[in-house]
């Protein structure tokens, strides 16, 4: 995949900020992040603010990736209303910006739908924190734009000592965020016209492309990006034939609407991370053994001749490989929350772990493993 260029969104985005995840069982989430993922808990919503909102919230942070888990403590709260419409899932995707007022001006000119005005507060240590939300075509998912001092916490949160957790898996940054919809066009057009993002990558995949007699299912995917910050948003729709058999359709059905399918964390050493995550009880999608038998030949066809990883180790861990022209990536997908906990209320959302060796793609050659 060649070098991609774009004009930038004009929003002054510098990276991902915090994303907000609504859950029905916050203690289960605590165990998942703190014990299984080894991502430390760094802040909690103050009791007074929690009572005002009717919600409890906890911040987990690893590297530059930060997640707020929100749960309802009162009927009629925002989290309660979310959970009446959806299973556990992402309701806010946050972007860090340089100048919140300039971002608001650009989005106003592009006819964005604002959910809030710019809200200006200081955290418990007097550090400024400013933000606003806009609506998106992703149903109830909002985009949030944040201008804040370094390490400033969201409104109403106080820092806590993270304890013994040390991010031993070395999650560094959010590599990308992927969303599923029943139709791509309105969302991609909105990302272009309102967010100012450019198209980065696209693919159409169907199992029938490999075996015409398989029936099977497929997807179309378009990745949009902000060339200035490098932020990438991947977006999927089901593909015919067998549109309703697609896992994208199944996600939307299980999620009760479009939404964020997964968040990908970049790590510097995926084998050690996956080994530790498996040992902590994290489950990943299974990969057929024949995948690894065919992998050397596929990498030769894709002109990846500099690959020197231990295939037996990758097979043992279930790590996937894809690339082209001497650039490649290693990736693996966790099972969705509903399967991990055998509880549909835990939702169809999942995490990806990825390590890049120059590759800029998203594992097109590995889509078969996702659909099997």
N, C-alpha and C positions, 0 to 999 in steps of 0.2 A: 504494500500500500504506500503510495507516494506521499510526499510532504503535503499537508493540507494547509491552505491559507484562507483567511477570511478577514472581514473588515472589523470584527468586534461588535458587540451589541450596543455600545454607547451607554451602557448602564453603570459603568465604573465598577463592575464585579471584580473582586480580587480572589474569590474562592468560595467554597461551600462554607456555610455557617452551621448552626445547629439544625437538625431535623427533629420533628416532634412526632412521637409514636404513642398512640392511644392504646391502652391495654386494659383488659378486664381484671387481671390478676397481677398487681404490681410486685408481689413477693415472688411470683414465678419469674417475672422479668429480672428481678434482682439476682436470683440464682443463675439465670441464663447469662447475664452480662458479667456479674462479679465472679462467679465460680466457674462457669463453663467457658466463657470467652476471655476471662481474666482482664476485663475492662473495668477500671476502677470507678466507683461512685464518687463524684467530686462535689456535688451540691444538691441541696434539697429546697423545696418550696417552704417558706416560713409558715408556721401554723396560722398566723393571722391572715396571710394572703390565701392560704389553702382554704380557710373557712370562708373567705369572701368569694372565692371562685367555686367552691364546692368540689375542688379537685385536689389530689395529691400529685406531686411531680418530683422526679429524681433525674439528675443529670449524670450521664456516664460519658467519659472522655478517654480517648486513646489516640496519641499523636495529635493530628489536627482534625480528627473525626470526633464529633460530639453529638450525642443523642439525648433527648429529653423523653422519658417515659411518663405518661400522664394517665392517671386513673381517677375514676369518679368516686367522690365520697357522699354526694347528695343527688337525689333525683332532680332532673331538670338542668343539671350542669351541662356545659358544653361537651365534656367527655361522655356523660351519660347519654346525651342526644346522639353523639357519634356512634356509640356502641349499640344503640337501638336500630341504627341503620346499617352498620358494618361490623365485621369481626375486628380483631386487633389489626391496626394498620397505621400507616403514615398519614397524618393530616396536614402537616406543614413541612415544606422543603425550604430551608433557609440559605440565603446567599449573603456573603459579606461584601459590602460596598465601601468605596472611599468617601463618597459624599451623598448622604441620604437625600438631601434636598435636590441635588442635581438628578439623582435617580428618579425621584418623584416627578420632577418636571418632564423628563423624557417619557416616562410612562403615561403621564397625563396627555402629552401630545399624541401618543399612540393609542389613546382611548382605552387604556387599561381600566378594569373594574376594581376600584379600591374597596377593601373591606374595612379598613381603618384609616384614620389620619396618621401623620407621623407622631409617634408616641415617644416622648423624651423623658428619661428617668436617670437616676444614678443608682448603682448597686450599693451594697452595705459598706463598701470601702470608698464610696464617693466617685467611682469611675463612671463616666457617661456611657449610656446605652440608648440608642435611638433605632426605631424600626417602624415598618408598616407592612400590611398584608394586602395581596391582591388575589382575586378569584382566578381560577384556571378552568380549562375544559375538562380537567380530571375530576369531575364530580365535586366532592367535598374537600379535595386537596387544595390548599392555598400555598402560594409562594410568598416568602417573607424576605424582606431586604433589611439588613442590619448594618448600622455603623456603630462601632463600639471601640472603647479603649482596649488595649491588650489585656486579656484575661477577665474583662468585665463580664459579670454574670447577668442572665436575663432578669427582668423585673421580679422582685419578690423572692429571689433565691439567695441562700447563704452557703458559703463554701464549707465543706467538711473535710476532715482528714481522710484520705483515700484508703488508709489501712495498709495491708500487706500486698494488695494487688499492684502489679508493676507493668501491665501490658506486655507480658512475656512473649506474646505472639507477634509483637512489634507491628501492630496496625499503624500505618503512617498517615494516610489521607483517604478521602472518599475518591475512588477512581471514577465512578460514574453512578448515576441513578437511572433505573429502568422502570418505565410505566407501561401498563397494558390498557388498551381501549378496544372497543368493537369496531371503530373506524379511525384511521390515523389522520385523515386529511384536515379536519377542523383543528386538531391540536397542533399539528406540524405547521399549519398556516399561522396559527396564533403565536407559536414560538418564533416564527419568522417575522411577522408583522408587528407584534406587540413586544415580545422580548428582544427582538433584533438578532436572533441566533441564525447561523448559517447551517446548511446541510453539511454534515461531516462524512457520512457513510450510510449505505443502504444495502439491504439484501432481501431476497425472497427465497424462502426455503420450504420444501415440502418433502415428506418421506417418499411420496410417489416419484420424486425426481430420482431417487436411488433405486426404488423397486416399484415399477408402474402397477404391479398387481397387489401392492401392500395396502391400498386404501389409505390408512394413516391420516396424518394431519400436518399442518404447516403454519407458517407465519410470514408476515412482511414486517421488516424492521427499518426504521429510519432514525439515525442518530443526529441530533442537532447540537451545535456547540457555540460557545462564545470564544472567538479566536484570541481575544485579549487575555482572558484568564485561563483558558483551557478547559473550562467547565463543559461537561458533556452530559446530555440527557438522551438516553435511548428510549425508543417508543415502538411498541409492537401492536399489530392487529392480527386476527385470525386470517387464514388463507383458505381458499377453496382448492380442491374439493374437500368435502367433509368439514365445512366451516365450524360447525358446532362441536366437532371432535377435537379441535385445536386446544392445546393447553392454555392458550391466551383467552379463548372463549371461557374455558373452565374457570380461569382466575377471575374474570370479570363477574361470572355467575356466583362464585364463592364469596367474592368481595362485595357483592351487591352493588356493583357499579365499577367504573374505571378507577384505577389507582396505581400506586407505586408497587411494582412487583418485587423489586429487590434493590438493595444498596450493595455496591462492591467496594471492599476495602483492599487497598494495595499494601503488600508486605514485601520486605526485602529478601525473605527466605521462606518460600511457601512450604517446602517439605517439612521443615521443623515445626512451622505453625500448624499445619494440618495434622501432623503426628500428635502434637500436644492437644489440639482441639478434639480429635477422636478420643484420646485418652480421658478427656474431661466429659465425654458423653455426647458431644456434638455428632449428629448424623449427617452424612452427605449422600447425594444422589449416587446410585450404583452405576458403574461403567462396565460394559461387557468386556470380558477378557480378550475377545477378538479385536477390540479397538487397539490394544497395544501390539497385537500381532501385525496389524496393518499399518501401524504408525510410522515405522522407518521408511516404508515405501512412499507413504503420503508426504512425509517431510522432504524426501528427494524431489517429488513432483512439485512441491511448493518452493523448491530452491532454498531450503533451510539446511545448509550443510555444516553449520557451526554448532549444531545441537549436541551437547556432551553430557546430558543428565543420565542418571542410572534408570533405565526403563523399568527394571524390576521394582525399584523403590517407588517410582511413580505409579506403577500398577498396584502395588500393595496399598498405597494411599488413595488411589482413585483420582489422581490429578490428570487433567486434560492438557493437551498441547495443541497449539495452532500458530501459524505464522506464514511468512513469505519473504523471499529475497533476503535471507540471512537475518531476519528479525522474527522473533517469536514471543509467545506468552505462555504462561502456565496458569491454569484456572481450575476452580472447583466450586460447586454449588451445594450449599446446605439444603437439607430438606425443609419444606415449608413448616411454619409453626404448627399448623393443624395436624400434620403427620408426626412431628416431633413429640407432641403432647397427646396425640390421639384425641384431639378436641377441636371441632370445627370453629369454635369461638376464637381460637388462637390464630386463625386466618391463614391465607395462602401466601403471605409475605415470606421471603427468605433472604439470606445473605450470600454473597459471592466473595471468595478470596482470590486475588489475582496478583501475579508478579509478571512484570513486563521486561523483556529483553529487547527493547527497541520497537516492538510491534505496537501499532496504533489501532488495530482492529478490535473486535469484540468476540472472537472465537467462532466465526462463521463456519469453519470446518468442524466445530464441535457441536453444532446445533442438533445433529443426529442424536448425540448422547442425551441431550435435554428431552427429546421427544420419545425416546424409547421407554 
